[in-house]
């Protein structure tokens, strides 16, 4: 859904507002050649924020990664560390990377929830190197199934359930031979990711 603010910027820049494919190659090319560079920066900022919010709102790692990259570029631009033309190039390149990242799930055969856990596991370079994509995918799928089936509804038992889930995740990682020295960190990340997803799964 395109926000009203974005629609206004499209109109001010003389562009037609698309209904879908916000960060398409064609649109990015149009924005790149807008006659008013400041409007182009504002439009790219809004589009990226909207897309990050809608596409990866429950993927904590991807949301944090792209939000931080966006803020870094905008901070340097607003502090005049880079010129308008340069920040436009950076934001367009960022949009392309974000679009590619958002499609990784399809390429790996994982849905959005599974991809979120895959990303949580893949933060360890040692795990990626030692286990490879196929094993990490298998862990992500099993984590999604088991954690989704364990959505915590009763607030009075939430802490007990969290402790149980921690044990379950740790045992699963050990079974798949996830690097021992990275298991605690991975478990923490997986549980934070599960807590974010649990809202979409219907937890109170």
C-alpha positions in Angstrom: 0.0 0.0 0.0 1.5 3.3 -1.1 1.2 6.1 1.6 -0.5 9.4 0.8 2.8 11.2 1.4 4.5 9.0 -1.3 1.7 9.7 -3.7 2.2 13.4 -3.2 5.9 13.2 -3.9 5.3 11.2 -7.0 3.0 13.9 -8.3 5.3 16.7 -7.3 8.1 15.0 -9.2 5.9 14.5 -12.3 5.9 10.7 -12.0 2.9 8.3 -12.2 2.5 6.4 -8.9 2.6 2.7 -9.5 0.2 0.3 -7.8 2.7 -2.5 -7.4 6.4 -3.2 -7.8 7.4 0.0 -6.0 11.1 -0.7 -6.2 11.1 -1.9 -9.7 14.1 -1.2 -12.0 11.9 1.0 -14.2 10.8 3.2 -11.3 14.3 3.5 -9.9 15.4 4.7 -13.3 12.6 7.3 -13.4 13.5 8.5 -9.9 17.2 8.7 -10.9 16.3 11.2 -13.7 13.9 13.4 -11.7 14.6 17.1 -12.3 14.4 17.9 -8.6 17.1 15.9 -6.8 15.9 16.8 -3.3 12.5 15.3 -4.2 14.2 12.2 -5.5 16.0 11.7 -2.1 12.7 12.2 -0.2 10.9 9.8 -2.5 13.5 7.1 -2.2 13.6 7.5 1.6 9.8 7.0 1.8 9.7 4.1 -0.6 12.5 2.3 1.3 11.0 2.9 4.7 7.6 1.7 3.4 9.0 -1.4 1.8 11.2 -2.3 4.8 8.1 -2.0 7.0 5.9 -4.1 4.8 8.2 -6.8 3.5 10.5 -7.6 6.5 8.6 -6.2 9.5 8.8 -9.6 11.2 12.4 -10.4 10.1 14.3 -8.6 12.8 17.8 -9.0 11.3 16.8 -7.8 7.8 14.8 -4.9 9.2 17.7 -3.8 11.4 20.2 -4.2 8.6 18.4 -2.1 6.0 17.0 0.4 8.4 20.6 1.1 9.7 22.0 1.4 6.1 19.2 3.8 5.2 19.8 6.0 8.3 23.6 6.0 7.7 23.2 7.3 4.2 20.6 9.9 5.1 22.7 11.1 8.1 25.7 11.7 5.9 23.6 13.5 3.4 21.9 15.7 5.9 25.3 16.6 7.5 26.6 17.5 4.0 29.2 14.7 4.1 27.9 13.6 0.6 26.3 15.4 -2.3 22.7 14.9 -3.3 23.7 13.0 -6.5 25.7 10.6 -4.4 23.0 9.8 -1.9 20.6 9.2 -4.7 23.0 6.6 -6.2 23.4 5.0 -2.7 19.7 4.8 -2.1 19.0 3.4 -5.5 21.7 0.7 -5.0 20.2 0.0 -1.5 16.8 -0.4 -3.0 18.1 -3.0 -5.5 19.9 -4.9 -2.7 16.7 -4.8 -0.6 14.6 -6.1 -3.5 17.1 -8.9 -4.0 17.2 -9.8 -0.3 13.4 -9.8 -0.2 13.3 -12.5 -2.9 15.9 -14.8 -1.3 13.1 -16.8 0.3 11.7 -17.8 -3.1 15.1 -18.8 -4.3 15.8 -20.9 -1.2 12.3 -22.4 -1.2 11.5 -20.9 2.2 8.4 -18.8 3.3 8.8 -15.6 5.2 8.8 -17.1 8.7 11.3 -19.8 7.7 13.5 -17.1 6.1 13.5 -15.1 9.3 14.9 -18.1 11.2 17.3 -18.9 8.4 18.7 -15.3 8.7 18.9 -15.7 12.5 21.0 -18.9 12.1 23.1 -17.5 9.2 24.5 -14.7 11.3 27.3 -17.1 12.2 29.8 -17.4 9.3 31.1 -20.6 10.9 27.6 -22.1 10.8 27.2 -21.1 7.1 30.6 -22.5 6.3 30.3 -25.8 8.3 26.6 -26.6 7.7 25.8 -25.1 4.4 22.5 -23.8 3.0 20.6 -27.1 3.0 21.2 -27.9 6.6 20.4 -24.3 7.7 17.2 -24.5 5.6 16.2 -27.7 7.4 16.8 -26.2 10.8 14.8 -23.1 9.9 11.9 -25.2 8.7 11.9 -27.3 11.8 12.2 -24.3 14.1 9.3 -22.6 12.4 7.1 -25.7 12.8 8.0 -26.3 16.5 7.9 -22.7 17.6 4.7 -21.9 15.8 3.1 -24.9 17.6 4.3 -23.5 20.9 2.8 -20.0 20.7 2.5 -18.7 24.2 -1.0 -17.5 25.0 -1.2 -17.7 28.7 0.7 -14.8 30.2 0.9 -16.5 33.6 3.1 -19.3 32.2 5.1 -17.2 29.7 8.4 -17.3 31.5 8.2 -21.1 32.1 7.4 -21.5 28.4 10.3 -19.3 27.4 12.7 -21.5 29.4 11.2 -24.6 27.8 11.6 -23.1 24.3 15.2 -22.2 25.0 15.9 -25.8 25.9 14.1 -27.0 22.7 16.0 -24.7 20.4 19.3 -25.5 22.1 18.7 -29.3 21.7 17.7 -28.8 18.0 20.9 -26.9 17.2 23.0 -29.5 18.9 21.2 -32.3 16.9 22.1 -30.5 13.7 25.7 -29.9 14.9 25.4 -26.1 14.9 28.8 -24.8 16.0 28.9 -25.3 19.8 30.5 -21.9 20.5 27.8 -20.1 18.5 24.8 -22.0 19.9 24.0 -19.7 22.8 24.1 -16.6 20.6 22.0 -18.3 17.9 19.5 -19.5 20.5 19.1 -15.9 21.8 18.6 -14.6 18.3 16.1 -17.3 17.4 14.0 -16.7 20.5 14.0 -12.9 19.8 12.9 -13.7 16.3 10.2 -16.1 17.5 8.9 -13.4 19.9 8.5 -11.0 17.0 6.8 -13.6 14.8 4.5 -14.8 17.6 2.5 -11.6 17.3 1.7 -12.5 13.7 1.0 -16.1 14.9 -1.6 -14.8 17.4 0.2 -14.7 20.7 -1.0 -12.2 23.2 
